[in-house]
Amino acid sequence: MYWDLRQSFPFYGAYHSDWRNQLIHVLFVPAIFSTSLRFASSVQLGWGVSLSDLTALLYGLSFLKMEFVAGLLYLPFVFGMHYFGTTVLKDHLHFAIALHVSGWLCQFFGHYIEGRRPALFDDLPRALHAAVFFVWLEVLFFFGYKPQLKTELENAVVAYQRKNFGRK
């Protein structure tokens, strides 16, 4: 279910209809993902592989499954966030913590603006996975990527909102 774009996007999109909230998420979800990868790099799984490495790989592969072309275009960014988190932030733990906390605070402020609680309160695992790809798709759609898919997903968001929130 998490790796099905037509289920995850409407779920996550239903909580992010306000353009200001979307913009905040586009800016801060990558910061949170990068810093999370920084923290996960401390967990070694063996054979020189960390939890961060495995997470970035699984996210990247799952995005390919969800929407192949968008996932392929996003892979350099996913591995760029991995590099930033595990290499650039490696010796800057205090900065990573500050960036992580600031990112979360900004996102909660975005939900305050929107007047809707965050998706993570309803399905934490799906929200944590969907957020990283959702922001990328929003950027792609802004630049004209697959207008038919955008329309289909926007209609699915509205239907999800009506079913689950009783309003648009």
Contacts in CASP RR format, 6 or more apart in sequence:
PFRMAT RR
TARGET T0000
AUTHOR 0000-0000-0000
METHOD contacts of the structure
MODEL  1
MYWDLRQSFPFYGAYHSDWRNQLIHVLFVPAIFSTSLRFASSVQLGWGVS
LSDLTALLYGLSFLKMEFVAGLLYLPFVFGMHYFGTTVLKDHLHFAIALH
VSGWLCQFFGHYIEGRRPALFDDLPRALHAAVFFVWLEVLFFFGYKPQLK
TELENAVVAYQRKNFGRK
1 7 0 8 1.000
1 8 0 8 1.000
1 126 0 8 1.000
2 8 0 8 1.000
2 62 0 8 1.000
2 125 0 8 1.000
2 126 0 8 1.000
2 129 0 8 1.000
2 130 0 8 1.000
3 62 0 8 1.000
3 65 0 8 1.000
3 66 0 8 1.000
3 129 0 8 1.000
4 66 0 8 1.000
5 66 0 8 1.000
5 67 0 8 1.000
5 133 0 8 1.000
5 153 0 8 1.000
6 152 0 8 1.000
6 153 0 8 1.000
6 156 0 8 1.000
8 66 0 8 1.000
8 126 0 8 1.000
8 129 0 8 1.000
8 130 0 8 1.000
8 133 0 8 1.000
8 134 0 8 1.000
9 130 0 8 1.000
9 134 0 8 1.000
9 137 0 8 1.000
9 153 0 8 1.000
9 156 0 8 1.000
9 157 0 8 1.000
10 153 0 8 1.000
10 156 0 8 1.000
10 157 0 8 1.000
10 159 0 8 1.000
10 160 0 8 1.000
11 119 0 8 1.000
11 123 0 8 1.000
11 126 0 8 1.000
11 127 0 8 1.000
11 130 0 8 1.000
11 160 0 8 1.000
12 119 0 8 1.000
12 126 0 8 1.000
12 127 0 8 1.000
12 130 0 8 1.000
12 131 0 8 1.000
12 134 0 8 1.000
13 119 0 8 1.000
13 134 0 8 1.000
13 157 0 8 1.000
13 160 0 8 1.000
14 119 0 8 1.000
14 157 0 8 1.000
14 160 0 8 1.000
14 161 0 8 1.000
14 164 0 8 1.000
14 165 0 8 1.000
15 111 0 8 1.000
15 114 0 8 1.000
15 116 0 8 1.000
15 117 0 8 1.000
15 118 0 8 1.000
15 119 0 8 1.000
16 22 0 8 1.000
16 25 0 8 1.000
16 114 0 8 1.000
16 119 0 8 1.000
16 134 0 8 1.000
17 114 0 8 1.000
17 116 0 8 1.000
17 157 0 8 1.000
17 161 0 8 1.000
18 110 0 8 1.000
18 113 0 8 1.000
18 114 0 8 1.000
18 115 0 8 1.000
20 110 0 8 1.000
20 113 0 8 1.000
20 114 0 8 1.000
21 110 0 8 1.000
21 111 0 8 1.000
21 113 0 8 1.000
21 114 0 8 1.000
22 135 0 8 1.000
22 138 0 8 1.000
24 106 0 8 1.000
24 107 0 8 1.000
24 109 0 8 1.000
24 110 0 8 1.000
25 107 0 8 1.000
25 110 0 8 1.000
25 131 0 8 1.000
25 134 0 8 1.000
25 135 0 8 1.000
25 138 0 8 1.000
26 135 0 8 1.000
26 138 0 8 1.000
26 139 0 8 1.000
27 106 0 8 1.000
28 102 0 8 1.000
28 103 0 8 1.000
28 104 0 8 1.000
28 106 0 8 1.000
28 107 0 8 1.000
29 107 0 8 1.000
29 131 0 8 1.000
29 132 0 8 1.000
29 134 0 8 1.000
29 135 0 8 1.000
30 77 0 8 1.000
30 81 0 8 1.000
30 132 0 8 1.000
30 135 0 8 1.000
31 99 0 8 1.000
31 100 0 8 1.000
31 102 0 8 1.000
31 103 0 8 1.000
32 100 0 8 1.000
32 103 0 8 1.000
32 104 0 8 1.000
32 107 0 8 1.000
33 81 0 8 1.000
33 131 0 8 1.000
33 132 0 8 1.000
34 81 0 8 1.000
34 82 0 8 1.000
34 84 0 8 1.000
34 85 0 8 1.000
34 89 0 8 1.000
34 99 0 8 1.000
35 85 0 8 1.000
35 89 0 8 1.000
35 96 0 8 1.000
35 97 0 8 1.000
35 99 0 8 1.000
35 100 0 8 1.000
36 55 0 8 1.000
36 100 0 8 1.000
37 52 0 8 1.000
37 55 0 8 1.000
37 56 0 8 1.000
37 81 0 8 1.000
37 82 0 8 1.000
37 85 0 8 1.000
37 86 0 8 1.000
38 52 0 8 1.000
38 85 0 8 1.000
38 86 0 8 1.000
38 89 0 8 1.000
38 90 0 8 1.000
38 93 0 8 1.000
38 96 0 8 1.000
39 52 0 8 1.000
39 96 0 8 1.000
39 100 0 8 1.000
40 50 0 8 1.000
40 51 0 8 1.000
40 52 0 8 1.000
40 55 0 8 1.000
41 50 0 8 1.000
41 51 0 8 1.000
41 52 0 8 1.000
41 53 0 8 1.000
41 85 0 8 1.000
41 86 0 8 1.000
41 90 0 8 1.000
42 50 0 8 1.000
43 50 0 8 1.000
43 51 0 8 1.000
43 52 0 8 1.000
44 50 0 8 1.000
44 51 0 8 1.000
45 51 0 8 1.000
45 53 0 8 1.000
45 54 0 8 1.000
50 86 0 8 1.000
52 82 0 8 1.000
52 85 0 8 1.000
52 86 0 8 1.000
53 82 0 8 1.000
53 86 0 8 1.000
56 78 0 8 1.000
56 79 0 8 1.000
56 81 0 8 1.000
56 82 0 8 1.000
59 78 0 8 1.000
59 129 0 8 1.000
59 132 0 8 1.000
59 133 0 8 1.000
60 71 0 8 1.000
60 74 0 8 1.000
60 75 0 8 1.000
60 78 0 8 1.000
62 129 0 8 1.000
62 133 0 8 1.000
63 70 0 8 1.000
63 71 0 8 1.000
63 74 0 8 1.000
63 75 0 8 1.000
63 78 0 8 1.000
63 132 0 8 1.000
63 133 0 8 1.000
63 136 0 8 1.000
64 71 0 8 1.000
64 72 0 8 1.000
64 75 0 8 1.000
66 133 0 8 1.000
67 133 0 8 1.000
67 137 0 8 1.000
67 149 0 8 1.000
69 146 0 8 1.000
70 133 0 8 1.000
70 136 0 8 1.000
70 137 0 8 1.000
70 140 0 8 1.000
70 145 0 8 1.000
70 146 0 8 1.000
71 133 0 8 1.000
71 136 0 8 1.000
73 136 0 8 1.000
73 140 0 8 1.000
74 133 0 8 1.000
74 136 0 8 1.000
77 136 0 8 1.000
78 132 0 8 1.000
85 96 0 8 1.000
89 95 0 8 1.000
89 96 0 8 1.000
89 99 0 8 1.000
107 118 0 8 1.000
108 118 0 8 1.000
111 117 0 8 1.000
111 118 0 8 1.000
116 165 0 8 1.000
118 127 0 8 1.000
119 126 0 8 1.000
119 127 0 8 1.000
119 130 0 8 1.000
119 131 0 8 1.000
120 127 0 8 1.000
120 128 0 8 1.000
137 145 0 8 1.000
137 153 0 8 1.000
140 146 0 8 1.000
141 147 0 8 1.000
141 150 0 8 1.000
144 150 0 8 1.000
158 168 0 8 1.000
161 167 0 8 1.000
161 168 0 8 1.000
162 168 0 8 1.000
END
